[in-house]
Amino acid sequence: MELHIQIINQKINVTCQIHVQKADFSFALASSLSITQFKNNEKIITPEIEEQCLLLFHPAMTKYQFHHLTDGIFPFIIMDH
């Protein structure tokens, strides 16, 4: 995973880039953060989103699940609210 961090006007933006090799991928992210767009090999994809996913000893989380991905690069940008 590659991470690129920018701080703009006291907001943190993180660009993540992962090489996926499986058709399915999921992760959870703190609900105080948001993601603007997901792409798989330059094609915009829409995840299944589970709001307020409760995980033991974690803040409120949002779970993102992806299906039918193709082998390749999977970039997304995480933004602080």
C-alpha positions as a Markdown table, in Angstrom:
| # | Residue | x | y | z |
|---|---|---|---|---|
| 1 | Met | 0.0 | 0.0 | 0.0 |
| 2 | Glu | 1.2 | 3.5 | -0.9 |
| 3 | Leu | 0.1 | 6.5 | 1.2 |
| 4 | His | 0.5 | 10.1 | 0.2 |
| 5 | Ile | -0.5 | 12.6 | 2.9 |
| 6 | Gln | -1.4 | 16.3 | 2.3 |
| 7 | Ile | -2.6 | 18.9 | 4.8 |
| 8 | Ile | -4.6 | 21.6 | 3.1 |
| 9 | Asn | -6.3 | 24.4 | 5.2 |
| 10 | Gln | -5.9 | 22.3 | 8.4 |
| 11 | Lys | -7.6 | 19.3 | 6.7 |
| 12 | Ile | -5.8 | 16.0 | 6.2 |
| 13 | Asn | -6.1 | 14.2 | 2.8 |
| 14 | Val | -4.6 | 10.8 | 2.3 |
| 15 | Thr | -4.3 | 9.2 | -1.1 |
| 16 | Cys | -4.1 | 5.4 | -0.8 |
| 17 | Gln | -3.1 | 3.1 | -3.6 |
| 18 | Ile | -3.4 | -0.7 | -3.2 |
| 19 | His | -2.6 | -3.4 | -5.7 |
| 20 | Val | -5.6 | -5.8 | -5.5 |
| 21 | Gln | -5.3 | -9.4 | -6.7 |
| 22 | Lys | -8.7 | -10.7 | -5.6 |
| 23 | Ala | -12.2 | -10.0 | -6.8 |
| 24 | Asp | -13.4 | -9.0 | -3.3 |
| 25 | Phe | -12.0 | -6.5 | -0.9 |
| 26 | Ser | -13.3 | -4.8 | 2.2 |
| 27 | Phe | -12.1 | -2.4 | 5.0 |
| 28 | Ala | -13.5 | -0.2 | 7.7 |
| 29 | Leu | -12.7 | 3.5 | 8.2 |
| 30 | Ala | -13.6 | 5.9 | 11.0 |
| 31 | Ser | -16.9 | 7.5 | 10.3 |
| 32 | Ser | -15.4 | 10.9 | 10.9 |
| 33 | Leu | -13.5 | 10.4 | 7.6 |
| 34 | Ser | -14.9 | 10.3 | 4.1 |
| 35 | Ile | -13.9 | 9.0 | 0.7 |
| 36 | Thr | -14.7 | 10.8 | -2.5 |
| 37 | Gln | -14.2 | 8.2 | -5.2 |
| 38 | Phe | -13.1 | 4.7 | -5.8 |
| 39 | Lys | -11.4 | 3.4 | -9.0 |
| 40 | Asn | -10.2 | 0.0 | -10.1 |
| 41 | Asn | -7.9 | 0.2 | -13.1 |
| 42 | Glu | -9.2 | 3.7 | -13.9 |
| 43 | Lys | -12.9 | 2.5 | -13.8 |
| 44 | Ile | -15.1 | 4.2 | -11.1 |
| 45 | Ile | -16.7 | 1.6 | -8.8 |
| 46 | Thr | -19.3 | 1.8 | -6.1 |
| 47 | Pro | -18.9 | -0.1 | -2.9 |
| 48 | Glu | -21.5 | -1.6 | -0.6 |
| 49 | Ile | -21.4 | 0.7 | 2.5 |
| 50 | Glu | -22.4 | -0.3 | 6.0 |
| 51 | Glu | -22.8 | 2.9 | 8.0 |
| 52 | Gln | -22.0 | 2.8 | 11.7 |
| 53 | Cys | -20.3 | -0.5 | 11.7 |
| 54 | Leu | -19.5 | -1.4 | 15.3 |
| 55 | Leu | -16.2 | -2.9 | 16.0 |
| 56 | Leu | -14.9 | -3.7 | 19.5 |
| 57 | Phe | -12.6 | -0.9 | 21.0 |
| 58 | His | -13.0 | 1.3 | 17.9 |
| 59 | Pro | -14.8 | 4.6 | 17.2 |
| 60 | Ala | -17.9 | 4.5 | 14.9 |
| 61 | Met | -16.7 | 3.0 | 11.7 |
| 62 | Thr | -18.0 | 2.8 | 8.1 |
| 63 | Lys | -17.4 | -0.5 | 6.3 |
| 64 | Tyr | -16.7 | -0.6 | 2.6 |
| 65 | Gln | -17.1 | -3.8 | 0.6 |
| 66 | Phe | -16.1 | -4.2 | -3.0 |
| 67 | His | -17.0 | -7.1 | -5.4 |
| 68 | His | -16.0 | -8.0 | -8.9 |
| 69 | Leu | -12.6 | -6.1 | -8.8 |
| 70 | Thr | -10.0 | -6.9 | -11.5 |
| 71 | Asp | -6.3 | -7.4 | -10.7 |
| 72 | Gly | -4.6 | -4.1 | -10.7 |
| 73 | Ile | -4.4 | -0.7 | -9.0 |
| 74 | Phe | -7.0 | 0.4 | -6.5 |
| 75 | Pro | -6.6 | 4.1 | -5.5 |
| 76 | Phe | -8.8 | 6.2 | -3.3 |
| 77 | Ile | -8.6 | 9.5 | -1.3 |
| 78 | Ile | -9.5 | 9.7 | 2.4 |
| 79 | Met | -10.6 | 13.2 | 3.6 |
| 80 | Asp | -11.0 | 14.6 | 7.0 |
| 81 | His | -14.4 | 16.2 | 7.6 |
